Amino acid sequence: MRPRTFLNLVKNTTLSQPGPKASSKLPKGALHPVSLPVSEALETLKINMAGFIKRPRDLLSKLDAMDVAPLSYILVYIPFRQGHHDYVNPDLHLSVNRTQLYLAKNL
């Protein structure tokens, strides 16, 4: 997945209101594999938080000095419906281009 697409998805997922309560069961239907290691996902936390600041340029020079250490993490599958060009989650107002996701398998 393209970096800009990934960061937009991370930001929109963070800002979305939670939907129905999470289930410990996997959803029915096809699942897309998760290929992002936790260590790499954690690297996006500072960038994601900086995006919420009104003037992120003021913070960019300080990002390297910041430490972000989550206490825990969990993998959550978000269900998407297959549309003509996108996978869509209408509850969270999220969409992912199907072609980009398909091509990301080759990375």
GIWO-V945588 format. One line per field, one symbol per residue. ss: DSSP state (H for helix, E for strand, L for the rest). burial: 1 if it has 24 or more other ideal C-beta (glycine too) atoms within 12 Angstrom, else 0. A space follows every 50 residues. Layout:
ss->???
burial->???
This chain:
ss->LLHHHHHHHHHHHHHLLLLLLLLLLLLLLLLLLLLLLHHHHHHHHHHHHH LLLLLHHHHHLLHHHLLLLLLLLLLLLLLLEELLLEEEELLLLEEEEHHH HHHHLLL
burial->10000101110010000000000000000000000000001001111101 10000000000000000000000000011100000010100101111001 1000000
